[in-house]
Amino acid sequence: MDELLASEADPEMTSDLARAVRQLARDVEKLELATLLGREYDDHDAVATLHAGAGGTESQDWAEMLLRMYLRWAEREGLDVEVDETLLGDEAGIKSATFIIHGPYAYGLLSAERGVHRLVRISPFDAQKRRHTSFANLDVIPLLEETADEDIVIDPKDLRIDVYRSTGPGGQSVNTTDSAVRITHLPSGISAACQNERSQLQNRAVAMRILKARLAQRMREEQQTKLENLRGERKGIDFGSQIRSYVLAPYRLVKDHRTNVEIGDVDRVLDGDLEELIGAELLRRAESTAS
C-alpha cells in the first residue's frame, strides 16, 4: 500500500504506468485482430495499387494523400514498405502508385481497405474556394512466396518488356539511366512495373513478382466466380461506390459505410491511425462469413 501511495505521488512513475497500460491495450487489440485473420493468404505480404478516380487534379491529389496515409499506417504497424511505381499527376498528386507492404498479416490487414475512398473538402486548387468531391481506389492482392511464384508458368513469348527512364524523386543514377522496367502479359493485358531499384535487372525481378501475383489473383478470381461472387460488384471510382468517406468541410468526419464506424478526428486517420477502422471491417467480414 505504501508503494502504491508513493507511486501516486510520483508523477514520473504514474506516467510510466499510464504508458504501460496503453501499450498493453494496444497489444490486446492486435491479438484480437490476429484472431480475425485466418483466411488463405492473410499472412502474406501485400501488393497495393492506388488509382485516382473521377475528379482530375483533385482526385490525383487525394490519391497522394491516401498513399501518405498508408505509408504512415505501415510505419505505425512496424511494417516495411517499398514504393515500386508512381505515375505523377499532370498538375499535382499522383495518377497511380503501386507499393508492397512486407510484414506479418500485411495482406489480411490491408485487404480491409480495398475499395473506393471519397474525400469532400474545400479545394486548394479552386480560386473560388468551392467544395469538391474526389475519389481514389485502393486494390490489394497477396504477394506470393517465391515457391508459389514458381507455380505460375508464363511463356516468355507472351511477355512484352519495356525499358524506360525512371521519373520522380530518386537517388543518384535512379533518374539518369533507362533502368525502369514494365512487363506486360499480352494475352491478359495485365502489366507490372518497377522503377525503385538501382539496376534494370533488379527492377525486372520485382516487376515479374508483381506480375505473377496479379496473374495469380486473376486466376483466383476466376475460380471464385465459378463458386460465388466473394468480392461483390465492381464499381466505378465515383459517386455511390465508396466504402468510406472523409469529410473535411462543412464538418469533419470519417465514416466507413460498411461498418458505420465514425471518427471525428480526421487528421488522426489521415496520419495513418486506421486500427479502429480496419478492426471493425475485419470483424464485420468474419461475422458475415460465419452467418
N, C-alpha and C positions, 0 to 999 in steps of 0.2 A: 504494500500500500504506500509506504514511504517513497519507493522508487517511482510509483505511478504519479504521486503528487509532485515529485521532483521533476518528472518529465513534463507535467503540465506547466510547470514554472519555467521550463527551459524552451524558449522559442525555437532554437535550432533543432532540438530533438523532436519537438512537435511537428516541425516542418518535414523532417526526415520521415517520421511516421506517416504523415499525410501522403508523401510521395510514394512510400512503400505500399500503402493501401491502394492508391491509384494504379500503380504498376500491377498489383495483384488482380485488381478488377479487370485491367486490360488483358492479362494472361488468361483469366477465366473466360472472357469474351472470345479470345482466339481459340480456346479449347472447344467452346460451344460451336464456333464456326466450323472447326475441323470435323465435328460430327455430322455436318450437313454436306460434306464434300466427299461423297462416296461413289460418284458416277465414274464411268470409264473416262480416262484422260484428265480427271480433275487435278491429279497430282503432277501433271506435265507443265512445262514452260508454255508461255502463250505468245502467239503471233497476233498482234493487234494492228488494225488499219483504220485510220480516221479519214473520212471524206467530208468535205464541205458540201452542203446541200443548197437548197433554194435560198437566194439572198445575196449572191455575188460577193463583194468585198466584205460585207457584214458577216456572212457565214464563214468566209475564209479566216477572218479574224477570230470568230468563235471557235473554229476548228483548232487554231493555235492555242487558244485559251484552254480548250479541253486537253490538248497534248500536254501542256504545262501541268494541268490538274492531275493527269495520270502519272506523269513523271514524279510529281511530288508525292502522290499516293504510294507509288512503288518505294520511294525513299523512306517514307514513314513506316512501311511494312518490312523494310530491310531487304527488299528485292532488288536485283540488278537489272538494269535496262540498257539496251543498245538500240539507238535510232538508226535504222538501216536505209531509209529513203525518205526524203522530204521534197515535195513539189511545192515551191513557193507560189503565193498568190500574185495576181497581176499588180496590185497596189499595196496590199498588206496581208498578213496572215499566211495561211497555207491552203492549198487546194487538197492535199492529201499527205499522209505520213504513215509509214509502216515502222513499227518498233517491236522488239522482242523483250519480254519480261521473263527473267530467269529466277527461279526460287520455288520453295515449297508451295504447292497448290496455286501457282500463278494463274493457270488456266481456269481452274474452278472458281477462284475469286473474281477474276476479271470477266468471266463469262456472264456474271450477273449485271454487267454494264453494257452488254451487247444491245444495240438499238439506236434509235434516233433521239438526240438530245436537243431541246428547244431553249433558246435564250430570248428574253424580252428585256430591252433596255433602251435608254436614250442613246441614239447613235453618236459615237465620237467622230463619225465621218460625215455627218449631216450638219451643214451650217445652220439649218433652221432648228436643230436640236429636237427632231421628232423621234417618236418611239418606233423602234424597228423590231421585227421578229426574225430570228436567224435559226438555222438548223445545221446539224452535223451528225454524221452516223459513225458509230463505232462497230466494227466487225472483229470478232475474236475467234481464233481457231487454235487447237493444241499443236505445239511443236513436237513432232515425233522424235523418239530417240533414234540414234544413229542406226541401231539394228533394225528398227521399224522402217526407217527410210529405205533400207535395202529391199524391203518387200515391194516398194513402188518401182516397177520396171518402166523405164522411159526409153523409147527408141531415139537415139541421137538424131536420126533423120527428122524427127518430129519437133526438133528444137530450133529456134532462131535466136542467136546470141548477138546482141548489140552492145558495142562498147562506146562510151561517151565520156565527156569531161564532167566531173562532179561539180555540183552547184551548191551555193550556200556557204556558210562559215565552215572552216576546217583548218587543220594544222598544216604544217609545212608539207608541200607536194600533193596534198589531197586535191586541191583545185587546179593544179597546173599540169596534170597528166590525164590521159584518157584511161582512167582506172575504173570508172563506174561501169557496172555490168547490168544489163537487163536480159533475162531469159524468157522467151515466150514459147509456150507449148501450143503448137499450131493447131492440132485437132480440136482442142478445147478453147483456145483463145486465152487461157489463163497465163498470167505473167508474174514475174517477181524481179525485183531489182535491189541492188545494194551499192552504195557509194561511200559507206562509212569506213571501210578498211583501207589500209595503206597501199595494197597491191591489187592488181587486176585478178590474180589467182584467188586471193582471199575473198574479194567481193563475189567472184564467181561461185565459190564454195558456199557462201552464205545464201546467195540468191537461189542456188539449187536446193538448199534445205527448205527455204521458204516455199519454193515452187512445189516441192514434193509434199509439204504439209498442206498446201492449198488443193493439190490434186487428191490427196487422201481425204481431205474434208469433203470434197465434191463426191467422192465415192461413198463416203458415209451418208451423205445427204440423200444420194440416190437410193441407197439401201433402206434408209429410214422412211423415205417417201413411199416405198412399197408397203411398209407396215403401218405407219402413222405419220401424221404431219406434226412432228415434235416442235419444230421451230415456229409454227404458225405462219400466217400470211406475211409475205414480204411486201413491205410498203415503201412508198417513195419517201425521200428525205424532205418532207414538207409538212404542211398543216395536217393534223389528225393522226399522224403516225408516231408521235413522240412517246417514249417511255418515261421521260422526265422533263420537267420544265424548271428553268432557272429564271426567276423574275427579279429584275433589278429596279424596275420602275413600272407603275407608280408606287408599288410597295416592294418589299424584299422578302422572297420566299423561294425555297427549293421544294418541289413536290414531285414525288415518284408516283406516277399514275397506275402502276401495277400494285403497289403495296399501300398507297395513300399516306406514306410517311412524309411529314412536312418538317422542314428545318428553316428557322428564320435567319440563322447566321449564314448567309450565302457566301461570304468571304471565306469562312472556315471550310466550307465544302469545296470551293474553287481552289483552295490551298491544299487539297488532297485528303481531307478528312472524310472518307467515304465509308468508314466501317459500319455505321448505323444503316446506311442505305443498302450496302452490299449484303449485310447480315439479314435485313428484312426480306430482300428478294430471294436469298438462298432458302430462308425459312418458308416463304410462300411457295417456292418451287418444290421443296421437299414435301410440304403438306399436300400440294396438288398431285404429286406423284403417288402419295400414299392413299389418297382418296379414290 
